[in-house]
Amino acid sequence: MIFRECRKRELFALALFLLSAFLVGCSSKSLGKIVSVQVRAETTPVPHDEDAADDPAIWVNDASPNNSLILGTDKQGGLQIFDLYGNKIEYLDVGRINNVDLRANPYNESSTIVVASQRDPARLVVFLIEHAQAKVNFEVAHEVKLSEPYGICAAVLNGKYYAVLNDKDGTFHQYEITPTLDLELVREWATKTQPEGCVVDDDAQKLYVGEEEVGIWWLSALPQDPPELISVAKVGEHSLKADIEGLTLYHGQSKTYLVASSQGNNSYAVFDTADHTYKGSFRVRASRRFDGTSDTDGIAATTLAVRGMEEGFMVLQDGENTKPKANQNFKVISWTDIRTKLDLD
C-alpha cells in the first residue's frame, strides 16, 4: 500500500513537471527570443538637451556611397546632418522637426525629396538633397490642418511621391507631393489612440503604422484604396511593450523585414513582411566606447555596405546618452549582428 501511494505521488509530480515544462515552452514560444547586439558607432549629440533627438533617416549617395548622409531630427529646433561616421556636417535651424523620411525624387533623378513633420507651427516641411552636392537644402514649409503633426513617412508609388502625416489625436493625412513640391490631400483616416511611427514598403505598396499603446497595423499605401487597418502585432504579444515608436524596413536580398521600436522594454521586434511572422527581438548593449540604447523613438535601416558592416546597418535614437553623459544622439548597429543573432535569412 505504501509503495502504491509513493508511486502515485511520483506520477503526480512527474505530471506536474511535464505540464509546467509545456506551459513554459508555450510562453517562451509566444514571447520569442530577445538577443543583444553591440553598438558599432554613434553620432554627435544634438544641440538641445533633455528630450530632443527623435527620428533618423539615411540617404544613400549612389554616386559616392562613402559620402552618404544620416539625417536626425532635433524636435527642439531643427534637423541635424551627419556623415557616415556620425560627425555633424550641418544643423538646419528650421523649427521643431519631429519625424523625417525621404525618397528619390520621381520627377527629377538628380535629387531626393526629404519630408518632415513640424509640430509648432503645424507644418509639413520639405527639403531637397541635390545629389551632385550631397547637401540638404530647405525648400518649403506647408501649413496643414492638423493640430499637432507627429509622425511622417514617405513613399513613391506608381511614379508619384507621397507623404503620410499623422497627428497625436490619431488623424492620418496622406498627401501627394507634386513636381513643384506642393501638397494635395488624397486620403485620410484615423486610429483610436495616439500613433507616431510609420513606414511604407513601396514595392509591396503596403503602409505600416504604429499605434503607440495598441500595436502595429498595415494597410494599402495606395491613395485610391480604402484605409482598412489590419493587425500585424499587438502590444503584449511578441515581447512588444508600449510605447510602439519607430518603424523601419530592411530590404534584404531574399526578404524584407519590418523592425519596430518597443520602447517599454528597450527592445526592437523583427517581423518578416511576407507573412508578418515574428522573428525575434534584440536589445542594443554598450560597447567599450559607446553606451547602448534605451527609450528609443525613431529608427532607420539600410543595406548600404560600410566597412565592418557589409550587410548594412541601423540607426536608432538613444533616449539617454551616457558614455560620456551628453545630449541625446543616435546609435549605429550592424545588420549582420542582428541577422546572425536572430538566425534570419
Secondary structure by P-SEA (a helix, b strand, c coil): caaaaaaaaaaaaaaaaaaaaaaaaaaaaaacbbbbbbbcccccccccccccccbbbbbbccccccccbbbbbccccbbbbbccccccccccccccccccccccccccccbbbbbbbbcccbbbbbbbbcccccbbbbccccccccccccbbbbbbcccbbbbbbbcccbbbbbbbbcccbbbbbcccccccccccbbbbcccccbbbbbcccbbbbbccccccccbbbbbccccccccccccccbbbbbbcccbbbbbbbcccccbbbbbccccccccbbbbbbbcccbbbbccccbbbbcccccccccccbbbbbbccccccccccbbbbbbaaaaaaaaccc
